Amino acid sequence: NYKGSQWIIKNLIDAVAKGGSFMVGIGPDGDGRFHPAAIAQLEETGRWLSVNGEGIYNTRPRRVWQEDDIRFTQSKDGRTVYAFTNDLSGMEIRLKSVPVQAGTKVSLLGYNKPLKWEFSNNELVISVPKDLLSKMPPVAQEYWTFKIEE
């Protein structure tokens, strides 16, 4: 029984947001071969990391590492915050703990256009373009990574 790439990605994000690391416990069978399902799930995770790895690799935990189901990491210098979510059903994301100022840049890893945002009721509200879902590769849709830069 394999838990799937979404489980791997979710636990990887959660561990990194808390300042930890994550190791997937997969081993070979008695003949030294890995099960094809395990290989496929690791390859899928690798494809997700090729789009979203910037928010995982060489990042640090934040003092506030979560808001509801959203997890956060930050760059070494603390000037960039990464917010991970798997729910874009409302076509916006609301963040209470991420400070912004005029000139803040907001983007989505894997999407090459800046995103519109506003600061309203002490929340950063990021608008998600309607065409976004159709333009992103399916593997990037396991978890979305928003990049908020000073």
C-alpha positions in Angstrom: 0.0 0.0 0.0 1.4 3.3 -1.1 0.1 6.6 0.2 0.6 8.6 -3.0 2.5 11.7 -4.1 0.0 14.1 -2.6 0.7 12.5 0.9 4.4 12.8 0.3 4.1 16.5 -0.8 1.8 17.4 2.1 4.1 15.9 4.7 7.2 17.3 3.1 5.7 20.8 3.3 4.5 20.3 6.9 7.9 19.1 8.0 9.9 21.9 6.3 7.4 24.6 7.6 8.2 23.4 11.1 12.0 23.5 10.5 12.4 19.7 10.0 13.1 17.4 7.2 11.2 14.5 5.7 12.3 11.1 4.5 10.0 8.8 2.6 10.4 5.2 3.9 10.6 3.2 0.7 12.8 0.2 0.3 13.5 -2.5 -2.3 11.9 -5.9 -2.3 13.9 -9.1 -1.6 15.3 -9.0 -5.2 16.6 -5.4 -4.8 13.8 -3.8 -6.9 11.6 -1.0 -6.1 7.9 -1.3 -6.7 6.7 0.6 -9.8 4.0 2.4 -7.8 6.7 3.7 -5.4 8.9 4.9 -8.2 5.9 6.7 -9.9 5.0 8.5 -6.7 8.6 9.7 -6.2 8.8 10.8 -9.8 5.6 12.8 -9.4 6.9 14.4 -6.2 10.1 15.3 -8.1 8.0 16.9 -10.9 6.1 18.9 -8.2 9.5 20.0 -6.6 10.8 21.1 -10.1 8.0 23.7 -10.0 7.7 24.4 -6.3 11.1 23.5 -4.9 12.1 27.1 -4.4 9.7 27.2 -1.4 11.2 24.1 0.1 15.0 24.1 -0.6 17.2 26.5 1.4 14.3 28.0 3.3 13.7 28.5 6.9 10.7 28.1 9.2 8.7 31.3 10.1 7.6 32.2 13.6 4.1 31.7 12.3 4.4 28.5 10.3 0.7 27.9 9.7 -2.7 29.5 9.2 -5.5 26.9 9.1 -4.4 24.5 6.3 -1.8 26.9 4.9 1.9 26.3 5.7 4.7 28.8 5.4 8.4 28.9 4.8 10.7 31.9 4.2 14.0 32.6 2.5 17.2 32.7 4.5 17.1 36.5 4.7 13.4 36.6 5.7 12.5 38.9 2.8 10.5 36.2 0.9 7.6 34.2 2.3 6.2 31.1 0.6 2.6 30.0 1.4 1.5 26.5 0.5 -2.1 25.6 0.0 -4.1 22.8 -1.7 -7.4 24.7 -1.8 -8.0 27.4 -4.3 -11.8 26.8 -4.5 -12.5 30.4 -3.5 -10.1 31.8 -6.2 -8.4 33.8 -3.5 -6.1 33.2 -0.6 -6.3 35.2 2.6 -3.2 35.5 4.9 -3.3 37.2 8.3 0.4 36.8 9.3 2.2 38.0 6.2 3.1 41.7 6.3 3.0 43.6 3.1 3.8 47.1 1.9 3.7 49.1 -1.2 5.9 47.4 -3.8 5.4 43.9 -2.4 5.5 41.3 -5.3 3.1 38.4 -5.2 3.4 35.5 -7.6 2.6 31.8 -7.9 5.5 29.4 -8.6 5.0 27.9 -12.0 2.9 30.9 -13.2 4.9 33.6 -14.9 2.6 36.6 -14.2 2.3 38.7 -11.1 -0.8 38.3 -9.0 -3.1 41.0 -7.9 -3.4 41.5 -4.1 -4.8 43.9 -1.6 -4.5 44.4 2.1 -8.0 44.5 3.6 -9.2 44.0 7.2 -5.7 43.2 8.3 -5.3 40.4 5.8 -3.3 40.0 2.6 -5.9 38.9 0.0 -4.4 37.4 -3.1 -6.6 37.1 -6.2 -6.2 34.0 -8.3 -6.8 34.5 -12.0 -9.7 32.5 -13.4 -7.5 31.0 -16.2 -4.8 29.9 -13.8 -6.1 26.3 -13.3 -6.0 25.6 -17.0 -2.5 27.0 -17.5 -0.8 25.0 -14.6 0.5 21.5 -15.1 -1.5 19.0 -13.2 1.4 18.0 -10.9 1.7 21.7 -9.8 -1.9 21.6 -8.6 -1.2 19.1 -5.8 -0.2 22.1 -3.7 0.1 25.7 -4.8 3.1 27.8 -3.7 2.6 31.5 -3.4 5.7 33.7 -3.3 5.4 37.0 -1.4 8.5 39.2 -1.8 9.3 42.5 -0.1 
